[in-house]
Amino acid sequence: MRRVIAPVIALGAAIGAVALLRARSTATRARADLYFEDGSMLSLEADAPELDPIVVAARRIAGVPA
């Protein structure tokens, strides 16, 4: 039984670490989701040139340094 528990715990820890790293990497990238009155949505990723002025304005409003 002990031979089974240790690998399962190690595998769970590894999966948790990978999930944490993915969450952190996606949380730091700037992105904007624009919702329109007709129900449609446009998502601008970090490399979209249209995103720059939106991020600057959002950070100014939030009081976060650029």
C-alpha positions as CSV (number, residue, x, y, z in Angstrom):
1,M,0.0,0.0,0.0
2,R,2.8,2.4,0.8
3,R,4.4,1.8,-2.6
4,V,1.2,3.2,-4.2
5,I,0.6,6.2,-1.9
6,A,4.0,7.9,-2.4
7,P,3.8,8.0,-6.2
8,V,0.2,9.1,-6.1
9,I,1.1,12.0,-3.8
10,A,4.1,12.9,-6.0
11,L,2.0,12.9,-9.1
12,G,-0.6,15.1,-7.4
13,A,2.0,17.6,-6.4
14,A,3.4,17.7,-9.9
15,I,0.0,18.3,-11.4
16,G,-0.7,21.0,-8.9
17,A,2.6,22.7,-9.6
18,V,1.9,22.7,-13.4
19,A,-1.6,24.1,-12.8
20,L,-0.2,26.9,-10.6
21,L,2.5,27.8,-13.1
22,R,-0.1,28.0,-15.9
23,A,-2.4,30.2,-13.9
24,R,0.4,32.6,-13.0
25,S,1.6,32.9,-16.6
26,T,-1.8,33.6,-18.0
27,A,-2.7,36.0,-15.1
28,T,0.2,38.4,-15.9
29,R,-0.5,38.8,-19.6
30,A,-2.6,41.8,-20.5
31,R,-5.8,41.0,-22.3
32,A,-9.1,42.7,-22.9
33,D,-12.6,41.3,-23.5
34,L,-14.9,43.8,-25.2
35,Y,-18.6,43.2,-24.8
36,F,-21.1,44.8,-27.2
37,E,-24.8,45.6,-26.9
38,D,-25.7,43.0,-29.4
39,G,-24.3,40.3,-27.2
40,S,-21.1,39.7,-29.2
41,M,-17.6,39.8,-27.7
42,L,-14.2,40.6,-29.0
43,S,-11.1,39.3,-27.1
44,L,-7.8,41.2,-27.7
45,E,-4.7,39.2,-26.8
46,A,-1.5,40.7,-25.5
47,D,0.1,41.1,-28.9
48,A,-2.8,43.0,-30.4
49,P,-1.8,46.7,-31.2
50,E,-5.3,47.9,-30.4
51,L,-4.8,46.7,-26.8
52,D,-2.1,49.2,-25.8
53,P,-4.3,52.3,-25.3
54,I,-6.9,50.2,-23.5
55,V,-4.3,48.8,-21.0
56,V,-2.8,52.3,-20.4
57,A,-6.3,53.7,-19.6
58,A,-7.3,50.7,-17.4
59,R,-4.1,50.9,-15.4
60,R,-4.5,54.6,-14.9
61,I,-8.1,54.1,-13.7
62,A,-7.0,51.3,-11.4
63,G,-4.0,53.2,-10.1
64,V,-1.5,50.6,-11.2
65,P,1.8,51.8,-12.5
66,A,2.4,51.2,-16.2
